[in-house]
């Protein structure tokens, strides 16, 4: 059962990475704005992440596991609130953007750790996707201002 949960964690992490890449690409190529439907798959990852947290005690997961999942969940909640519920235009205030980006990258970094539990291949692909998402995040910000 532990192997299945590790695989679920890796798949969820990869969906988060790929959804991020698609979102940034759509913003650059098509001018989509924050809160667009293309970001929905990443928001849905909150459910399997919550499931991973619920099941974690059964497998004596280390404290870092909880931190990694909680940070990603926190970022997903913030994303949902600022882009989909309140539609806040916070991206023009530097300290708010920096806080948001730090939380995002902390969550993504944690997803590398979650992926690594499923094996070396999952970890390597997570690292590659992390760098692609990271580069695109900064490129799309400079091109679109979002």
C-alpha positions, 0 to 999 in steps of 0.5 A: 500500500505504501508504494501505491501512495508513493506513486500517487504522490509522484503523479500528483506532483507531476500534475502540479508541475505540468499544470504550472507549465501549461498555465505559464505557456498559455499566459505567454501564447494566448494572454490568459489571465490568472483565474483562467480555467486552465488552472483548475487541474492544479487546484484539484490536486488539493484533494489527493494531497489531503488524502496523502496527509490523512494516510501519512501516519500509517506509514510513519512519514517523517516531519518533512513529508508533512511540511512538504504537503502542507506547504503545497496545500497552503499555496493551493488555498492561496491560489484559489482565494486570490485568483478564483474567489476574490480575484485580487490584483496583487501582482503589482505589489512587489512584496505580495508577489515575492511572498506568493512566489516564495510559497509557490517555489517552496511547494514545488520544491516539496513536490520533488521530495514527494516524487522521490519516494516513488523512485529515482525516475520520478525524482529526476523527471520532477527535478526537470519539470521543476526547472522548466516551470521555474524558468517559465514562471519568470519568463512569463512574468517578465512578458505578461506582468502576471 
